[in-house]
Amino acid sequence: MDSKRVHSKDVTAAALKALADRGVTIDDIARIVFEMQFPYNPNLTMDNCVESVQRVLVKREIQHALLVGVELDRLAEEKKLSEPLQSIIENDEGLFGVDETIAFGAVLGYGSIAVTTFGHLDRNKIGKIRELDMDKSDKVHTFLDDMIASIAASAASRLAHRLRDEEERLTGEELNIILNEEMIG
């Protein structure tokens, strides 16, 4: 077996290509992030959301989950899966939870805000998620819609945490005082 490692730039390029090939843009995901976070941050811009989505998309866990999900959707479209998996994925069977499980696993690195936001997006399917879920063409998006929810939830959580960090940023002097009090006290 060849032990050649796959470079992260190749994985990133493949993940971005997978999204583009499936008709999903970073802006599509950023619009979902904006809708999720604007009520909590009226100074939020679409540029903030785009940047957060881009940062999430360079995480290997997200990339790997996206690549696996898109590949399974594509294989189902080409009818290359064995039965009964072919029919289950092709029809996005309600009791099939592997698509949500993979997407949920990817979101775990972004904390409880990401987890709850993912649940909200999975249930309410807004923006591009709804569009993919409702698509009645010959395309299969069983995994992709959940992965978009995962990416958006992760990016929204990232923004929420960054906002709080900015609000509570301590000066070096304040941090030293706290650390000294904790070590002495």
Backbone as CSV, one residue per row, in Angstrom:
resi,resn,N_x,N_y,N_z,CA_x,CA_y,CA_z,C_x,C_y,C_z
1,MET,0.844,-1.174,0.000,0.000,0.000,0.000,0.890,1.238,0.000
2,ASP,0.550,2.202,-0.837,1.296,3.447,-0.929,0.914,4.333,0.250
3,SER,1.910,4.799,0.973,1.630,5.620,2.150,1.743,7.113,1.845
4,LYS,1.610,7.472,0.580,1.700,8.872,0.200,0.530,9.648,0.807
5,ARG,0.862,10.725,1.514,-0.166,11.563,2.111,-0.743,12.507,1.058
6,VAL,-2.003,12.834,1.227,-2.661,13.790,0.349,-2.468,15.173,0.963
7,HIS,-1.915,16.081,0.192,-1.637,17.429,0.690,-2.940,18.170,0.958
8,SER,-2.934,18.993,1.989,-4.152,19.721,2.379,-4.665,20.632,1.265
9,LYS,-3.773,21.184,0.453,-4.242,22.053,-0.639,-5.037,21.248,-1.658
10,ASP,-4.682,19.971,-1.851,-5.420,19.118,-2.778,-6.800,18.766,-2.219
11,VAL,-6.860,18.540,-0.917,-8.141,18.223,-0.283,-9.045,19.452,-0.316
12,THR,-8.480,20.621,-0.027,-9.251,21.869,-0.071,-9.784,22.118,-1.477
13,ALA,-8.919,21.963,-2.473,-9.339,22.175,-3.865,-10.451,21.207,-4.250
14,ALA,-10.328,19.950,-3.835,-11.347,18.952,-4.153,-12.680,19.282,-3.486
15,ALA,-12.635,19.740,-2.240,-13.872,20.086,-1.523,-14.559,21.279,-2.184
16,LEU,-13.779,22.297,-2.536,-14.360,23.472,-3.194,-14.919,23.115,-4.572
17,LYS,-14.218,22.248,-5.284,-14.696,21.795,-6.602,-15.983,20.984,-6.443
18,ALA,-16.048,20.158,-5.415,-17.257,19.359,-5.181,-18.466,20.266,-4.973
19,LEU,-18.289,21.329,-4.196,-19.386,22.277,-3.996,-19.777,22.930,-5.320
20,ALA,-18.784,23.432,-6.045,-19.060,24.122,-7.307,-19.736,23.186,-8.307
21,ASP,-19.248,21.956,-8.391,-19.829,20.985,-9.324,-21.283,20.670,-8.993
22,ARG,-21.646,20.832,-7.714,-23.023,20.550,-7.283,-23.875,21.817,-7.271
23,GLY,-23.310,22.928,-7.753,-24.087,24.156,-7.869,-24.213,24.953,-6.585
24,VAL,-23.293,24.766,-5.652,-23.328,25.482,-4.387,-22.153,26.449,-4.342
25,THR,-22.448,27.700,-3.996,-21.394,28.702,-3.881,-21.159,29.056,-2.409
26,ILE,-20.035,29.647,-2.156,-19.749,30.138,-0.807,-20.785,31.185,-0.420
27,ASP,-21.186,32.016,-1.371,-22.219,33.022,-1.089,-23.547,32.386,-0.688
28,ASP,-23.905,31.242,-1.307,-25.139,30.539,-0.912,-25.101,30.192,0.573
29,ILE,-23.961,29.690,1.010,-23.813,29.277,2.414,-23.738,30.514,3.308
30,ALA,-23.024,31.539,2.849,-22.881,32.768,3.635,-24.236,33.433,3.881
31,ARG,-25.152,33.356,2.926,-26.488,33.936,3.117,-27.223,33.239,4.263
32,ILE,-27.035,31.939,4.383,-27.648,31.193,5.493,-27.015,31.637,6.812
33,VAL,-25.708,31.757,6.824,-24.987,32.204,8.019,-25.485,33.590,8.435
34,PHE,-25.627,34.478,7.468,-26.102,35.833,7.758,-27.473,35.775,8.415
35,GLU,-28.365,34.979,7.866,-29.720,34.868,8.427,-29.689,34.325,9.857
36,MET,-28.763,33.410,10.132,-28.677,32.829,11.469,-28.067,33.796,12.485
37,GLN,-27.113,34.630,12.061,-26.359,35.442,13.015,-26.751,36.914,13.083
38,PHE,-27.390,37.441,12.050,-27.730,38.866,12.061,-28.580,39.274,13.266
39,PRO,-29.543,38.458,13.698,-30.335,38.875,14.870,-29.483,39.100,16.128
40,TYR,-28.323,38.490,16.194,-27.457,38.613,17.364,-26.334,39.623,17.156
41,ASN,-26.138,40.040,15.898,-25.043,40.947,15.576,-25.481,41.875,14.440
42,PRO,-26.117,43.006,14.768,-26.612,43.905,13.724,-25.500,44.556,12.891
43,ASN,-24.261,44.442,13.325,-23.137,44.977,12.552,-22.547,43.942,11.596
44,LEU,-23.140,42.771,11.564,-22.652,41.686,10.713,-22.784,42.059,9.238
45,THR,-21.775,41.703,8.465,-21.818,41.945,7.024,-21.740,40.613,6.283
46,MET,-22.118,40.648,5.029,-21.974,39.440,4.210,-20.500,39.070,4.068
47,ASP,-19.628,40.064,4.010,-18.188,39.770,3.941,-17.731,38.974,5.155
48,ASN,-18.252,39.319,6.344,-17.927,38.548,7.550,-18.356,37.093,7.380
49,CYS,-19.538,36.911,6.830,-20.096,35.565,6.659,-19.311,34.764,5.621
50,VAL,-18.969,35.400,4.525,-18.173,34.735,3.480,-16.836,34.295,4.057
51,GLU,-16.187,35.185,4.793,-14.884,34.854,5.379,-14.996,33.692,6.355
52,SER,-16.064,33.667,7.136,-16.253,32.585,8.097,-16.494,31.252,7.382
53,VAL,-17.297,31.265,6.326,-17.518,30.040,5.538,-16.202,29.561,4.947
54,GLN,-15.419,30.478,4.411,-14.121,30.099,3.834,-13.220,29.454,4.879
55,ARG,-13.206,30.004,6.078,-12.379,29.443,7.158,-12.853,28.037,7.544
56,VAL,-14.149,27.855,7.598,-14.696,26.535,7.929,-14.321,25.528,6.841
57,LEU,-14.360,25.967,5.604,-14.090,25.056,4.484,-12.632,24.623,4.370
58,VAL,-11.740,25.177,5.169,-10.359,24.691,5.158,-10.103,23.678,6.271
59,LYS,-11.107,23.350,7.048,-10.971,22.338,8.095,-11.130,20.946,7.489
60,ARG,-10.170,20.094,7.777,-10.178,18.752,7.187,-11.437,17.956,7.514
61,GLU,-11.920,18.042,8.755,-13.111,17.272,9.123,-14.288,17.649,8.242
62,ILE,-14.422,18.931,7.980,-15.499,19.418,7.109,-15.267,18.930,5.684
63,GLN,-14.051,19.077,5.205,-13.714,18.671,3.835,-13.960,17.178,3.620
64,HIS,-13.501,16.367,4.560,-13.666,14.919,4.414,-15.135,14.525,4.390
65,ALA,-15.904,15.090,5.309,-17.338,14.784,5.350,-18.012,15.225,4.054
66,LEU,-17.656,16.398,3.565,-18.229,16.915,2.320,-17.880,16.003,1.149
67,LEU,-16.633,15.611,1.058,-16.208,14.747,-0.059,-16.909,13.391,-0.029
68,VAL,-17.038,12.816,1.146,-17.736,11.523,1.263,-19.201,11.677,0.875
69,GLY,-19.849,12.700,1.415,-21.266,12.901,1.131,-21.545,13.167,-0.332
70,VAL,-20.784,14.055,-0.933,-20.995,14.377,-2.348,-20.729,13.153,-3.217
71,GLU,-19.727,12.388,-2.867,-19.423,11.181,-3.653,-20.572,10.175,-3.581
72,LEU,-21.145,10.000,-2.408,-22.280,9.075,-2.288,-23.495,9.592,-3.056
73,ASP,-23.752,10.896,-3.002,-24.845,11.470,-3.798,-24.602,11.228,-5.286
74,ARG,-23.382,11.485,-5.734,-23.043,11.318,-7.154,-23.179,9.855,-7.582
75,LEU,-22.692,8.937,-6.770,-22.811,7.513,-7.097,-24.280,7.081,-7.148
76,ALA,-25.097,7.637,-6.278,-26.531,7.325,-6.304,-27.165,7.849,-7.596
77,GLU,-26.768,9.035,-8.043,-27.282,9.571,-9.310,-26.922,8.657,-10.476
78,GLU,-25.727,8.098,-10.417,-25.244,7.221,-11.495,-25.717,5.781,-11.319
79,LYS,-26.503,5.552,-10.263,-27.046,4.225,-9.951,-25.930,3.185,-9.803
80,LYS,-24.879,3.582,-9.102,-23.710,2.725,-8.916,-23.611,2.136,-7.517
81,LEU,-24.627,2.314,-6.705,-24.623,1.737,-5.372,-25.414,0.433,-5.400
82,SER,-25.080,-0.466,-4.509,-25.831,-1.723,-4.439,-27.138,-1.485,-3.681
83,GLU,-28.102,-2.333,-3.964,-29.386,-2.261,-3.261,-29.235,-2.932,-1.899
84,PRO,-29.923,-2.491,-0.921,-30.961,-1.467,-0.933,-30.419,-0.036,-0.750
85,LEU,-29.069,0.105,-0.580,-28.500,1.428,-0.343,-28.811,2.391,-1.478
86,GLN,-28.791,1.896,-2.709,-29.098,2.749,-3.859,-30.457,3.419,-3.688
87,SER,-31.469,2.651,-3.402,-32.822,3.198,-3.259,-32.954,4.089,-2.027
88,ILE,-32.300,3.703,-0.954,-32.382,4.491,0.285,-31.814,5.890,0.065
89,ILE,-30.629,5.969,-0.529,-29.996,7.270,-0.746,-30.701,8.036,-1.860
90,GLU,-31.029,7.357,-2.936,-31.695,8.014,-4.061,-33.013,8.653,-3.639
91,ASN,-33.724,8.012,-2.731,-35.029,8.508,-2.283,-34.954,9.307,-0.982
92,ASP,-33.768,9.476,-0.440,-33.564,10.200,0.821,-34.572,9.729,1.868
93,GLU,-34.556,8.429,2.104,-35.503,7.801,3.031,-35.468,8.472,4.395
94,GLY,-36.622,8.697,4.957,-36.752,9.410,6.221,-36.032,8.767,7.391
95,LEU,-35.960,7.449,7.426,-35.315,6.767,8.545,-33.818,6.570,8.328
96,PHE,-33.306,6.997,7.186,-31.870,6.928,6.906,-31.221,8.153,7.535
97,GLY,-30.424,7.946,8.556,-29.840,9.075,9.272,-28.347,9.226,9.081
98,VAL,-27.763,8.445,8.206,-26.317,8.508,8.011,-25.907,9.865,7.449
99,ASP,-26.739,10.450,6.603,-26.431,11.769,6.054,-26.338,12.807,7.167
100,GLU,-27.288,12.807,8.091,-27.245,13.729,9.223,-26.099,13.388,10.176
101,THR,-25.815,12.096,10.332,-24.750,11.677,11.244,-23.391,12.184,10.778
102,ILE,-23.117,12.081,9.493,-21.848,12.575,8.960,-21.768,14.085,9.103
103,ALA,-22.829,14.785,8.752,-22.848,16.246,8.855,-22.759,16.694,10.313
104,PHE,-23.435,15.989,11.202,-23.396,16.309,12.624,-21.989,16.107,13.174
105,GLY,-21.344,15.025,12.783,-19.970,14.778,13.220,-19.040,15.901,12.817
106,ALA,-19.240,16.438,11.620,-18.388,17.520,11.127,-18.595,18.801,11.912
107,VAL,-19.799,19.029,12.400,-20.124,20.275,13.106,-19.624,20.273,14.557
108,LEU,-19.305,19.122,15.088,-18.958,19.025,16.509,-17.739,19.845,16.909
109,GLY,-16.846,20.107,15.983,-15.656,20.883,16.299,-15.929,22.351,16.567
110,TYR,-17.159,22.790,16.365,-17.483,24.211,16.535,-18.403,24.481,17.729
111,GLY,-18.582,23.520,18.598,-19.269,23.752,19.857,-20.782,23.672,19.817
112,SER,-21.373,23.968,20.965,-22.818,23.785,21.146,-23.641,24.728,20.280
113,ILE,-23.143,25.925,19.996,-23.892,26.821,19.107,-24.014,26.186,17.726
114,ALA,-22.941,25.592,17.254,-22.975,24.929,15.947,-23.936,23.744,15.966
115,VAL,-23.926,22.995,17.043,-24.801,21.822,17.146,-26.270,22.236,17.106
116,THR,-26.632,23.234,17.906,-28.038,23.645,17.928,-28.437,24.326,16.621
117,THR,-27.515,25.092,16.028,-27.815,25.725,14.747,-27.990,24.676,13.659
118,PHE,-27.152,23.638,13.686,-27.303,22.545,12.720,-28.687,21.903,12.861
119,GLY,-29.114,21.640,14.089,-30.442,21.062,14.305,-31.539,21.939,13.751
120,HIS,-31.411,23.246,13.976,-32.395,24.201,13.444,-32.409,24.156,11.912
121,LEU,-31.230,24.190,11.310,-31.152,24.193,9.841,-31.628,22.870,9.250
122,ASP,-31.327,21.772,9.922,-31.781,20.466,9.432,-33.303,20.382,9.466
123,ARG,-33.883,20.961,10.468,-35.352,20.907,10.601,-36.056,21.927,9.694
124,ASN,-35.523,23.149,9.620,-36.212,24.231,8.915,-35.745,24.467,7.482
125,LYS,-34.605,23.935,7.134,-34.094,23.940,5.756,-34.285,25.286,5.051
126,ILE,-33.435,26.233,5.380,-33.553,27.549,4.772,-32.564,27.716,3.615
127,GLY,-32.860,28.654,2.748,-31.952,29.010,1.661,-31.597,27.847,0.753
128,LYS,-30.322,27.719,0.468,-29.829,26.687,-0.450,-30.129,25.285,0.075
129,ILE,-30.201,25.137,1.387,-30.535,23.822,1.962,-31.915,23.391,1.494
130,ARG,-32.878,24.300,1.570,-34.249,24.005,1.117,-34.260,23.718,-0.385
131,GLU,-33.549,24.543,-1.134,-33.495,24.362,-2.584,-32.984,22.968,-2.951
132,LEU,-31.931,22.523,-2.279,-31.382,21.190,-2.557,-32.339,20.101,-2.105
133,ASP,-32.943,20.294,-0.934,-33.859,19.293,-0.383,-35.108,19.143,-1.241
134,MET,-35.573,20.223,-1.854,-36.809,20.207,-2.640,-36.573,19.896,-4.116
135,ASP,-35.326,19.807,-4.537,-34.990,19.570,-5.945,-35.593,18.238,-6.417
136,LYS,-36.441,18.306,-7.410,-37.106,17.104,-7.935,-36.502,16.643,-9.261
137,SER,-35.319,17.149,-9.592,-34.646,16.722,-10.823,-34.043,15.335,-10.611
138,ASP,-33.200,14.938,-11.523,-32.542,13.636,-11.402,-31.323,13.698,-10.485
139,LYS,-31.088,14.844,-9.855,-29.968,15.002,-8.927,-30.318,14.419,-7.566
140,VAL,-29.312,13.902,-6.894,-29.465,13.386,-5.532,-28.670,14.303,-4.614
141,HIS,-29.334,14.810,-3.585,-28.689,15.712,-2.631,-28.891,15.224,-1.195
142,THR,-29.005,13.930,-1.016,-29.268,13.365,0.300,-28.229,13.815,1.315
143,PHE,-26.973,13.793,0.940,-25.905,14.201,1.847,-25.593,15.686,1.737
144,LEU,-25.668,16.237,0.543,-25.237,17.614,0.330,-26.041,18.617,1.138
145,ASP,-27.350,18.484,1.199,-28.141,19.466,1.947,-27.732,19.488,3.416
146,ASP,-27.449,18.327,3.980,-27.015,18.268,5.379,-25.610,18.834,5.552
147,MET,-24.747,18.627,4.586,-23.402,19.185,4.673,-23.421,20.705,4.564
148,ILE,-24.313,21.246,3.755,-24.429,22.706,3.680,-24.907,23.239,5.031
149,ALA,-25.853,22.542,5.656,-26.311,22.936,6.994,-25.152,22.866,7.990
150,SER,-24.325,21.858,7.886,-23.180,21.697,8.775,-22.167,22.825,8.600
151,ILE,-21.856,23.144,7.365,-20.898,24.222,7.077,-21.452,25.560,7.566
152,ALA,-22.716,25.830,7.270,-23.340,27.087,7.689,-23.404,27.183,9.214
153,ALA,-23.773,26.101,9.870,-23.851,26.100,11.335,-22.471,26.328,11.947
154,SER,-21.465,25.724,11.380,-20.100,25.902,11.879,-19.636,27.343,11.691
155,ALA,-19.912,27.901,10.522,-19.519,29.286,10.250,-20.277,30.259,11.153
156,ALA,-21.548,29.993,11.408,-22.338,30.850,12.304,-21.786,30.786,13.725
157,SER,-21.455,29.603,14.182,-20.884,29.445,15.515,-19.541,30.159,15.624
158,ARG,-18.741,30.019,14.605,-17.433,30.690,14.570,-17.623,32.197,14.723
159,LEU,-18.582,32.765,14.019,-18.856,34.204,14.126,-19.352,34.584,15.520
160,ALA,-20.227,33.785,16.081,-20.761,34.080,17.414,-19.639,34.099,18.446
161,HIS,-18.751,33.130,18.371,-17.632,33.080,19.316,-16.673,34.241,19.104
162,ARG,-16.413,34.590,17.861,-15.513,35.708,17.568,-16.094,37.032,18.079
163,LEU,-17.403,37.213,17.925,-18.041,38.433,18.421,-17.860,38.531,19.934
164,ARG,-18.109,37.463,20.629,-17.968,37.459,22.092,-16.526,37.727,22.487
165,ASP,-15.584,37.092,21.776,-14.166,37.327,22.058,-13.805,38.793,21.894
166,GLU,-14.314,39.426,20.847,-14.027,40.844,20.611,-14.636,41.717,21.702
167,GLU,-15.846,41.371,22.120,-16.512,42.151,23.169,-15.766,42.051,24.498
168,GLU,-15.164,40.893,24.751,-14.537,40.652,26.046,-13.011,40.695,25.996
169,ARG,-12.458,41.151,24.891,-10.998,41.147,24.753,-10.346,41.912,25.896
170,LEU,-9.425,41.244,26.551,-8.706,41.838,27.668,-7.405,42.450,27.170
171,THR,-7.012,43.509,27.809,-5.687,44.055,27.525,-4.663,43.130,28.171
172,GLY,-3.444,43.262,27.769,-2.378,42.463,28.374,-2.285,42.686,29.867
173,GLU,-2.457,43.949,30.296,-2.385,44.282,31.716,-3.529,43.626,32.488
174,GLU,-4.753,43.676,31.931,-5.907,43.048,32.589,-5.698,41.540,32.733
175,LEU,-5.183,40.928,31.688,-4.929,39.490,31.726,-3.885,39.154,32.788
176,ASN,-2.823,39.931,32.875,-1.793,39.694,33.885,-2.347,39.820,35.293
177,ILE,-3.216,40.801,35.517,-3.825,40.978,36.839,-4.656,39.747,37.192
178,ILE,-5.473,39.280,36.258,-6.313,38.098,36.505,-5.456,36.881,36.774
179,LEU,-4.440,36.664,35.952,-3.570,35.502,36.128,-2.847,35.560,37.466
180,ASN,-2.352,36.723,37.850,-1.658,36.866,39.135,-2.597,36.623,40.295
181,GLU,-3.832,37.137,40.212,-4.812,36.902,41.286,-5.145,35.424,41.406
182,GLU,-5.278,34.742,40.295,-5.621,33.319,40.307,-4.474,32.486,40.870
183,MET,-3.248,32.857,40.537,-2.104,32.080,41.011,-1.808,32.339,42.475
184,ILE,-2.084,33.555,42.930,-1.827,33.913,44.330,-2.971,33.427,45.211
185,GLY,-4.202,33.642,44.698,-5.390,33.448,45.506,-5.737,32.077,45.815
